[in-house]
Amino acid sequence: MSRVKATPLQNAAAFLKDHVRTISGLLLIVMLVSMGSFAKQWFSDPYRFPLEVVEVKGDFRYLDKQRLQDAVASKVEGGFFTVDVNAIRAAAEQLPWVYKAAVKRVWPATLRIFIEEQQVIARWGEQGYLNRNGEPFFPEKTSLSLNLPALAGPTGHELKVLENYQRVTKELAPLGLQVTSMELDSRRAWHLQVGNGVLLELGRADTRQRLQRFVHAYPTVFAGRIEDLRRVDLRYSNGFSVYWQQMASNSEKGKQG
C-alpha cells in the first residue's frame, strides 16, 4: 500500500485549519493594540481637546489668589486628557497658606482647582503659625493683623504645646483670665502669660497640679489685684512665690504657701 505525500500547500492549509482560532485571536489582539495606540495619540493631542477654563474655588482669608494662580500657571500644560493634575495639586500645596488642594477635570474643557486654606489658630515662634492640627507653617511676611496667642517650643513639639495651651485656657477661663502666650523651653519647662502680661512659671514637673494651686488661690490672693501682679512662680512643692509690680521696683517678693 503506497502513501501519497502531502504537498506544502496542503500542509499549510491543514495548519491553518487546526489553528484558525489562535490566529484569529492574535490578529484581534494586534488590531486592538493598534487601535489603542491610535486612540491614545488622538486623545493626547492638546489641540484637539484644549483646556479653555481654569476655575479656582475656596474661601480665602489670607491666601493671595494671584500668588496661587502664578504658582500653578506653569503646570497647566497639555489638553483635557493630558494635563498633569498631580503636578498642579503639588504646586498649589507648596504655598504655605494652602492646607490642601484638589484638582478635577470637568468635561469638556474645564479644569477646577479646589483650595482648602490653612485654619490658623496660633502664632508659632517668631515667624510661623500653627493650624488646627498643630502643624506649623511659615508664610511670607504679612501685614495682616491677627489677634492670636503666641506659642513656642522645640521643633517636633508643636502639637504638644497646642494641646497644653487649649487645656490651660479651659482651666483659667472661669477666672476670666486669657492665655496670651505659652512656651516650652529647651529644658522642657513651661512658661505662660495671662491677663495683661502676668507670667506664670510652671516648671517641668507636676504642671497640672501647680496650675490648680494657682486656680484655687486666685479668689483669695489675686482676685481684684491682677493689674498689680507681675509674676507667680509655682515651682514649689507646697506653695508659690508672688512678684507684684510695686515690689518689682525695689526687688522685693512675697511668698505664699
Rosetta silent file (secondary structure, phi, psi, omega in degrees, C-alpha in Angstrom):
SEQUENCE: MSRVKATPLQNAAAFLKDHVRTISGLLLIVMLVSMGSFAKQWFSDPYRFPLEVVEVKGDFRYLDKQRLQDAVASKVEGGFFTVDVNAIRAAAEQLPWVYKAAVKRVWPATLRIFIEEQQVIARWGEQGYLNRNGEPFFPEKTSLSLNLPALAGPTGHELKVLENYQRVTKELAPLGLQVTSMELDSRRAWHLQVGNGVLLELGRADTRQRLQRFVHAYPTVFAGRIEDLRRVDLRYSNGFSVYWQQMASNSEKGKQG
SCORE:     score description
SCORE:     0.000 S_00000001
   1 L     0.000  124.976 -177.078    0.000    0.000    0.000 S_00000001
   2 L  -100.645  146.313  176.919    1.579    3.300   -1.038 S_00000001
   3 L  -103.352  142.253  177.951    1.150    6.693    0.666 S_00000001
   4 L   -93.527  121.561 -179.089    0.689    9.936   -1.200 S_00000001
   5 L   -72.409  129.220 -179.609    2.980   12.651    0.184 S_00000001
   6 L   -70.527  145.779  178.409    1.167   15.902    1.012 S_00000001
   7 L   -81.213  160.904  177.039    2.252   18.995   -0.788 S_00000001
   8 H   -56.337  -35.493  179.796    3.484   22.135    1.116 S_00000001
   9 H   -66.445  -39.252  178.488    0.271   23.892    0.170 S_00000001
  10 H   -67.191  -38.797  177.133   -1.789   21.105    1.688 S_00000001
  11 H   -61.981  -43.097  179.905    0.320   21.209    4.859 S_00000001
  12 H   -63.963  -40.275  179.383   -0.228   24.954    5.191 S_00000001
  13 H   -64.673  -40.568  179.125   -3.957   24.539    4.690 S_00000001
  14 H   -66.159  -39.109  178.915   -4.108   21.879    7.369 S_00000001
  15 H   -62.653  -44.298  179.730   -2.123   24.047    9.793 S_00000001
  16 H   -63.854  -38.050 -179.516   -4.454   26.993    9.254 S_00000001
  17 H   -64.937  -40.024 -178.109   -7.482   24.783    9.753 S_00000001
  18 H   -75.084  -26.121 -173.799   -6.151   23.452   13.050 S_00000001
  19 L  -118.634   22.678 -175.365   -5.045   26.860   14.389 S_00000001
  20 H   -62.004  -37.888  179.918   -7.642   29.204   12.944 S_00000001
  21 H   -67.663  -41.766  179.021   -8.925   30.274   16.369 S_00000001
  22 H   -62.739  -44.534 -179.243   -5.455   31.008   17.699 S_00000001
  23 H   -65.004  -40.040  179.414   -4.532   33.023   14.627 S_00000001
  24 H   -63.294  -39.359  178.540   -7.831   34.927   14.795 S_00000001
  25 H   -64.041  -42.363  178.909   -7.170   35.778   18.436 S_00000001
  26 H   -64.349  -40.932  178.437   -3.686   37.029   17.673 S_00000001
  27 H   -63.761  -37.629  178.804   -4.966   39.166   14.815 S_00000001
  28 H   -65.471  -41.811  178.658   -7.643   40.620   17.108 S_00000001
  29 H   -61.867  -45.934  179.508   -5.035   41.476   19.764 S_00000001
  30 H   -60.038  -41.182 -178.773   -2.813   43.183   17.188 S_00000001
  31 H   -66.016  -41.598 -179.768   -5.791   45.142   15.892 S_00000001
  32 H   -66.712  -40.632  177.950   -6.846   46.242   19.394 S_00000001
  33 H   -61.804  -42.423  179.873   -3.307   47.305   20.300 S_00000001
  34 H   -64.242  -41.937  179.058   -3.084   49.325   17.107 S_00000001
  35 H   -66.590  -39.169  178.995   -6.436   50.950   17.766 S_00000001
  36 H   -63.974  -41.496  178.894   -5.465   51.712   21.382 S_00000001
  37 H   -63.869  -42.193  179.304   -2.216   53.331   20.308 S_00000001
  38 H   -64.270  -43.289 -179.242   -4.041   55.391   17.707 S_00000001
  39 H   -63.594  -39.350  179.685   -6.717   56.426   20.231 S_00000001
  40 H   -62.100  -44.741  179.224   -4.076   57.418   22.777 S_00000001
  41 H   -65.639  -36.413 -177.277   -2.319   59.649   20.263 S_00000001
  42 H   -68.311  -46.244 -178.761   -5.624   61.088   19.123 S_00000001
  43 H   -73.294  -26.041 -177.084   -6.877   61.962   22.615 S_00000001
  44 L   -82.560   -2.159  178.478   -3.482   63.236   23.787 S_00000001
  45 L   -73.495  109.990 -176.760   -3.355   65.905   21.128 S_00000001
  46 L   -63.850  -21.956  179.906   -3.748   69.139   23.171 S_00000001
  47 L   -80.399  -16.019  178.982   -5.001   70.982   20.110 S_00000001
  48 L   -84.253  -37.837  178.990   -7.866   68.530   19.733 S_00000001
  49 L  -129.754   68.421 -177.680   -9.137   68.888   23.356 S_00000001
  50 E   -72.585  152.394  172.647   -7.700   72.165   24.686 S_00000001
  51 L   -81.627  131.097 -177.955   -8.432   73.490   28.158 S_00000001
  52 L  -110.831  -24.374 -176.115  -10.466   76.660   27.936 S_00000001
  53 E  -135.971  133.364  172.053  -11.335   77.426   31.560 S_00000001
  54 E  -119.896  113.630 -178.805   -9.364   77.111   34.816 S_00000001
  55 E  -102.619  139.172  175.539  -11.553   77.661   37.884 S_00000001
  56 E  -119.674  120.913 -176.752  -10.201   78.259   41.391 S_00000001
  57 E  -122.885  146.727  179.211  -12.625   77.683   44.240 S_00000001
  58 L   153.493  163.243  175.589  -12.273   78.102   48.006 S_00000001
  59 L   -96.032  113.100 -174.747  -12.802   80.501   50.894 S_00000001
  60 L  -107.171  122.434  174.249   -9.780   82.775   51.040 S_00000001
  61 L  -110.285  -39.744 -174.879   -8.983   84.911   54.089 S_00000001
  62 L  -120.369  -24.211 -177.111   -5.202   85.124   53.966 S_00000001
  63 L   -73.196  131.474  176.121   -4.164   83.429   50.719 S_00000001
  64 L   -80.759  113.613 -176.148   -3.302   85.746   47.843 S_00000001
  65 H   -63.005  -32.933  179.117   -5.278   84.382   44.898 S_00000001
  66 H   -66.966  -38.431  177.647   -2.876   85.913   42.406 S_00000001
  67 H   -64.125  -37.148  177.336    0.051   84.095   44.018 S_00000001
  68 H   -64.206  -46.427  179.800   -1.899   80.862   43.706 S_00000001
  69 H   -61.683  -39.803  178.616   -2.581   81.468   40.028 S_00000001
  70 H   -65.967  -35.849 -176.908    1.082   82.259   39.416 S_00000001
  71 H   -68.399  -35.460 -175.651    2.158   79.097   41.244 S_00000001
  72 H   -97.759  -11.263 -173.794    0.026   76.730   39.154 S_00000001
  73 H   -56.421  -43.601 -176.142    0.150   78.549   35.807 S_00000001
  74 L   -70.762  -15.375 -179.041    3.298   76.792   34.585 S_00000001
  75 L   -92.892  -12.257  179.561    1.788   73.379   35.415 S_00000001
  76 L   -83.544   80.349 -177.948   -1.373   73.877   33.363 S_00000001
  77 L  -125.284  150.905  178.773    0.045   72.305   30.215 S_00000001
  78 L    90.155 -171.348 -178.838   -1.443   69.961   27.645 S_00000001
  79 E   -99.535 -167.028 -176.050   -5.038   69.231   26.829 S_00000001
  80 L   -59.118  -40.196 -175.562   -8.026   67.996   28.776 S_00000001
  81 L   -89.851  -16.733 -173.719   -6.777   64.398   28.920 S_00000001
  82 L  -108.608  -11.057 -178.997   -3.054   65.054   29.280 S_00000001
  83 L   -60.814  138.120 -176.098   -2.833   67.868   31.836 S_00000001
  84 L   -86.793   94.667 -176.706   -0.933   66.696   34.925 S_00000001
  85 H   -68.077  -30.599  178.908   -3.427   67.214   37.751 S_00000001
  86 H   -67.842  -38.046  178.298   -0.977   65.847   40.352 S_00000001
  87 H   -66.919  -37.759  178.500    1.653   68.415   39.398 S_00000001
  88 H   -66.196  -44.833  178.791   -0.920   71.207   39.690 S_00000001
  89 H   -60.759  -44.662 -179.516   -2.040   69.984   43.112 S_00000001
  90 H   -63.214  -39.471  179.624    1.571   69.744   44.337 S_00000001
  91 H   -64.899  -39.717  178.848    2.336   73.258   43.088 S_00000001
  92 H   -66.487  -41.452 -176.300   -0.680   74.673   44.922 S_00000001
  93 H   -75.014   -6.937  173.644    0.175   72.875   48.160 S_00000001
  94 L   -72.975  -21.033  179.264    3.678   74.369   48.105 S_00000001
  95 L   -74.748  130.648 -174.544    2.133   77.688   49.132 S_00000001
  96 L   -57.494  -35.173 -176.994    2.218   77.998   52.942 S_00000001
  97 L   -80.562   -3.995  177.393   -1.370   79.238   53.252 S_00000001
  98 E   -93.675  118.172  176.871   -2.706   76.234   51.290 S_00000001
  99 E   -82.776  -44.206 -178.807   -3.578   73.327   53.579 S_00000001
 100 E  -153.258  144.978  177.871   -4.909   71.010   50.889 S_00000001
 101 E  -129.887  149.102  174.855   -5.660   71.204   47.163 S_00000001
 102 E  -136.697  139.368 -176.998   -7.715   69.021   44.827 S_00000001
 103 E  -123.728  133.295 -175.857   -7.781   69.229   41.031 S_00000001
 104 E  -137.555  138.676  172.874  -10.599   67.903   38.852 S_00000001
 105 E   -85.135  136.092  177.243  -11.308   67.798   35.120 S_00000001
 106 E  -124.635  113.261 -176.937  -14.807   68.922   34.126 S_00000001
 107 L   -60.437  139.174    9.776  -15.886   67.968   30.623 S_00000001
 108 L  -104.040  -10.409 -172.095  -15.420   69.266   28.049 S_00000001
 109 L  -151.337   31.097 -175.664  -12.749   71.920   28.629 S_00000001
 110 E  -120.928  140.560  172.776  -12.586   72.990   32.281 S_00000001
 111 E  -116.706  123.223 -175.690  -10.025   72.420   34.999 S_00000001
 112 E  -113.275  126.790 -178.875  -11.336   73.039   38.514 S_00000001
 113 E  -113.562  119.813  178.323   -8.981   73.630   41.458 S_00000001
 114 E  -101.142  129.214 -177.313  -10.386   73.356   44.992 S_00000001
 115 E  -118.738  128.749  170.429   -8.358   75.013   47.754 S_00000001
 116 E  -106.755  113.760 -175.790   -8.662   74.432   51.499 S_00000001
 117 E   -77.798  153.221  175.182   -6.891   77.269   53.264 S_00000001
 118 L   -59.371  134.152  174.140   -4.922   76.874   56.467 S_00000001
 119 L   -99.101   93.269 -174.045   -7.080   77.463   59.540 S_00000001
 120 E   -77.581  135.073 -179.808   -4.619   79.346   61.682 S_00000001
 121 E  -127.773   -7.776  179.837   -5.216   79.307   65.436 S_00000001
 122 E  -162.847  155.792  169.277   -1.915   80.468   66.947 S_00000001
 123 E   -80.410  153.223  178.231    1.422   82.043   66.223 S_00000001
 124 E  -131.947  115.167 -178.475    4.435   79.776   66.393 S_00000001
 125 L    64.431 -147.744 -176.012    7.798   81.191   67.313 S_00000001
 126 L   -88.979  -28.069 -172.372    8.823   84.428   65.674 S_00000001
 127 L  -127.985   -6.877 -172.817    7.704   83.811   62.102 S_00000001
 128 E  -106.842  178.308  176.189    5.385   80.813   61.970 S_00000001
 129 E  -136.245  162.530  172.009    1.804   79.812   62.657 S_00000001
 130 E  -115.026  137.869  172.950    0.007   76.666   63.790 S_00000001
 131 E   -88.851 -176.288 -173.650   -3.053   75.275   62.057 S_00000001
 132 L   -66.429  -17.958  178.490   -5.893   73.494   63.830 S_00000001
 133 L   -94.217    6.938 -179.206   -3.999   70.189   63.688 S_00000001
 134 L    76.177   21.788  179.934   -0.954   71.602   65.438 S_00000001
 135 L   -97.371  130.063 -179.124    1.074   71.651   62.221 S_00000001
 136 E   -81.678  147.606  170.626    3.477   74.581   61.761 S_00000001
 137 E  -145.705  153.927 -170.139    3.716   76.585   58.563 S_00000001
 138 L  -130.044   87.176  179.118    5.810   79.603   57.704 S_00000001
 139 L   -75.249  170.376  175.408    4.288   82.031   55.199 S_00000001
 140 L   -64.277  162.749 -179.176    5.955   85.070   53.782 S_00000001
 141 L   -57.630  136.053 -177.880    5.862   88.183   55.910 S_00000001
 142 L  -127.339  150.131  177.218    2.358   89.535   56.113 S_00000001
 143 L   -94.314    5.916  179.745    0.873   92.839   57.197 S_00000001
 144 L   -64.836  138.979  177.560   -2.258   91.074   58.432 S_00000001
 145 L   -97.264  102.425 -176.548   -3.192   91.894   62.000 S_00000001
 146 L  -110.015  117.587  179.374   -4.004   88.537   63.576 S_00000001
 147 L   -84.284   86.974 -173.431   -5.076   88.529   67.210 S_00000001
 148 L  -128.669  151.570  173.194   -3.647   85.119   68.087 S_00000001
 149 L   -66.950  149.908  179.973   -1.943   83.563   71.103 S_00000001
 150 E  -101.200  114.612  179.304    1.842   83.279   70.816 S_00000001
 151 E  -113.638  151.694 -179.774    3.097   79.717   71.252 S_00000001
 152 E  -155.114  154.279  178.663    6.677   78.456   71.107 S_00000001
 153 L   175.118  175.193  179.142    8.649   75.292   71.696 S_00000001
 154 L   -64.909  153.579  176.685   11.241   72.913   70.277 S_00000001
 155 L   -58.475  134.176 -178.899   10.740   71.518   66.783 S_00000001
 156 L    95.897   -8.222 -178.842    8.513   68.465   66.884 S_00000001
 157 L  -110.570   17.212 -175.700    6.591   69.603   69.979 S_00000001
 158 H   -60.116  -48.636 -177.964    4.089   71.842   68.201 S_00000001
 159 H   -65.264  -38.274  178.862    1.039   69.653   68.826 S_00000001
 160 H   -61.496  -43.802  179.727    2.003   69.095   72.464 S_00000001
 161 H   -65.403  -42.570 -179.531    2.252   72.838   73.071 S_00000001
 162 H   -62.897  -45.409 -179.599   -1.061   73.482   71.317 S_00000001
 163 H   -63.769  -38.973  178.635   -2.892   70.804   73.302 S_00000001
 164 H   -67.838  -39.509  176.326   -1.459   72.110   76.577 S_00000001
 165 H   -59.707  -44.977 -179.311   -2.458   75.655   75.644 S_00000001
 166 H   -63.784  -39.473  178.619   -6.033   74.521   74.956 S_00000001
 167 H   -66.003  -47.247 -179.278   -6.213   72.688   78.292 S_00000001
 168 H   -63.497  -37.934  178.476   -4.819   75.615   80.284 S_00000001
 169 H   -58.329  -43.411  179.026   -7.181   78.010   78.504 S_00000001
 170 H   -66.125  -37.044 -177.579  -10.187   75.999   79.701 S_00000001
 171 H   -72.153  -29.781 -178.276   -8.878   75.848   83.266 S_00000001
 172 H   -93.863  -13.861 -177.629   -8.295   79.595   83.505 S_00000001
 173 H   -57.651  -42.044  178.869  -11.433   80.687   81.648 S_00000001
 174 H   -60.331  -21.196  178.789  -13.670   80.586   84.781 S_00000001
 175 H   -86.238   -5.344 -177.225  -11.316   83.108   86.379 S_00000001
 176 L    78.734   18.806 -179.251  -11.734   85.483   83.470 S_00000001
 177 L  -102.920  135.593  178.833   -8.065   85.078   82.525 S_00000001
 178 L  -109.541  131.987  177.527   -6.953   84.704   78.930 S_00000001
 179 E   -79.169  119.551 -179.129   -3.731   82.941   77.982 S_00000001
 180 E   -98.288  -25.197  177.506   -1.801   85.262   75.662 S_00000001
 181 E  -156.874  153.129  177.087    1.374   83.201   75.276 S_00000001
 182 E  -148.090  137.776 -179.179    2.847   79.839   76.205 S_00000001
 183 E  -135.847  137.398  168.074    6.356   78.473   75.780 S_00000001
 184 E  -107.241  110.214 -174.012    8.001   75.100   76.273 S_00000001
 185 L   -82.058 -178.960 -175.844   11.704   75.905   76.561 S_00000001
 186 L   -64.792  -20.790  177.345   14.706   73.744   75.675 S_00000001
 187 L   -90.866    5.080 -179.524   14.763   72.336   79.219 S_00000001
 188 L    66.969   32.081  174.512   11.091   71.294   78.787 S_00000001
 189 L   -99.435  145.667 -175.804    9.912   73.850   81.344 S_00000001
 190 E  -101.109  135.996  175.523    6.590   75.623   80.817 S_00000001
 191 E  -131.978  135.816  176.469    6.081   79.395   80.897 S_00000001
 192 E  -143.139  152.317  178.535    2.796   81.157   80.187 S_00000001
 193 E  -116.563  141.060  178.631    1.430   84.666   80.252 S_00000001
 194 E  -133.349  168.540  175.274   -2.105   85.673   81.143 S_00000001
 195 L    55.874 -128.914 -177.570   -4.080   88.867   81.522 S_00000001
 196 L   -96.534   37.231  176.149   -2.007   91.959   80.958 S_00000001
 197 L   105.891   13.834  178.820    1.320   90.147   80.823 S_00000001
 198 E   -68.614  128.477 -177.295    1.333   88.268   84.137 S_00000001
 199 E   -97.734  129.016  174.983    3.887   85.453   83.908 S_00000001
 200 E  -111.512  120.621  179.197    3.159   82.040   85.425 S_00000001
 201 E   -97.208  113.183 -177.886    6.181   79.774   85.889 S_00000001
 202 E  -101.048  -17.580  179.336    5.079   76.124   85.892 S_00000001
 203 E    73.948 -155.022 -173.566    8.443   74.414   85.523 S_00000001
 204 L  -103.380  -34.660 -172.605    8.915   70.871   84.218 S_00000001
 205 L  -114.372  153.570  174.600    7.076   68.529   86.578 S_00000001
 206 L    53.013   39.263 -174.583    3.567   68.400   88.073 S_00000001
 207 H   -66.190  -34.329  179.577    2.459   71.297   85.904 S_00000001
 208 H   -66.597  -44.846  179.109   -1.250   70.477   86.188 S_00000001
 209 H   -63.969  -38.117 -179.814   -1.131   70.382   89.977 S_00000001
 210 H   -66.729  -39.531  178.033    0.838   73.620   90.051 S_00000001
 211 H   -67.170  -39.596  177.590   -1.668   75.379   87.844 S_00000001
 212 H   -62.470  -33.191  176.760   -4.522   74.121   90.009 S_00000001
 213 H   -61.270  -40.733  177.688   -2.731   75.584   93.026 S_00000001
 214 H   -66.723  -43.312 -179.149   -2.882   78.978   91.318 S_00000001
 215 H   -61.093  -44.227 -178.406   -6.555   78.486   90.379 S_00000001
 216 H   -67.890  -33.078 -178.574   -7.530   77.615   93.941 S_00000001
 217 H   -83.505  -15.209 -172.708   -5.620   80.562   95.392 S_00000001
 218 H   -56.370  -48.254 -175.916   -6.890   83.066   92.859 S_00000001
 219 H   -59.684  -33.948 -175.513  -10.130   84.146   94.627 S_00000001
 220 H   -97.444  -25.133 -174.616   -8.382   84.994   97.906 S_00000001
 221 H  -104.261  -40.701 -168.986   -4.925   86.095   96.754 S_00000001
 222 H  -113.150  -22.678 -176.611   -5.175   87.544   93.257 S_00000001
 223 L   -57.746  130.330 -178.878   -8.777   88.500   92.502 S_00000001
 224 L    82.184   -5.725 -178.962   -9.073   92.254   92.073 S_00000001
 225 L  -124.799   13.115 -175.642   -5.293   92.662   92.093 S_00000001
 226 H   -61.576  -29.016  179.730   -4.381   91.102   88.744 S_00000001
 227 H   -68.994  -24.855 -179.547   -3.369   94.513   87.389 S_00000001
 228 H   -92.259   -4.994 -175.832   -0.742   94.786   90.138 S_00000001
 229 E   -86.486  139.757  178.990    0.596   91.274   89.585 S_00000001
 230 E  -112.053  -48.584 -176.492    3.814   90.706   87.689 S_00000001
 231 E  -155.146  144.345  174.992    4.858   87.058   88.102 S_00000001
 232 E  -125.881  118.815  178.737    3.870   83.917   90.001 S_00000001
 233 E   -97.332  110.661 -175.813    6.491   81.219   90.448 S_00000001
 234 L   -99.861   14.863 -175.870    4.688   77.917   91.016 S_00000001
 235 L   -86.805   46.050  177.222    7.792   75.729   91.050 S_00000001
 236 L  -122.081  156.374 -177.919    7.473   74.855   94.726 S_00000001
 237 L   -72.072  -33.874 -175.224    6.252   71.636   96.284 S_00000001
 238 L  -133.947   12.134 -176.980    3.632   73.262   98.531 S_00000001
 239 L  -162.341 -159.663  179.013    3.417   76.925   97.620 S_00000001
 240 E  -159.823  157.944  176.784    4.348   79.694   95.219 S_00000001
 241 E  -104.226  138.868 -177.978    6.175   82.993   95.074 S_00000001
 242 E  -116.089  129.839  177.953    4.356   86.166   94.091 S_00000001
 243 E  -115.357  113.991 -179.563    6.051   89.146   92.459 S_00000001
 244 E   -93.763  157.675 -178.741    3.958   92.327   92.493 S_00000001
 245 H   -58.792  -44.748 -178.361    4.506   95.317   90.239 S_00000001
 246 H   -67.477  -38.184  179.295    5.301   97.621   93.159 S_00000001
 247 H   -68.292  -30.230 -177.378    7.636   95.080   94.725 S_00000001
 248 H   -63.058  -28.957 -177.987    9.487   94.628   91.454 S_00000001
 249 H   -69.068  -28.440  178.883   10.727   98.191   91.618 S_00000001
 250 L  -117.337   21.951  173.501   12.604   97.562   94.849 S_00000001
 251 L    61.620   28.518  176.371   13.373   93.852   94.197 S_00000001
 252 L   -95.660  157.766  177.194   11.022   92.587   96.899 S_00000001
 253 L  -146.760  149.853  177.120    8.920   89.478   96.620 S_00000001
 254 E  -111.286  144.465 -179.392    6.176   87.852   98.641 S_00000001
 255 E  -119.328  128.130  179.730    5.861   84.118   99.204 S_00000001
 256 E  -112.998  140.105  178.854    2.540   82.348   99.684 S_00000001
 257 L  -154.535    0.000    0.000    2.299   78.732  100.821 S_00000001
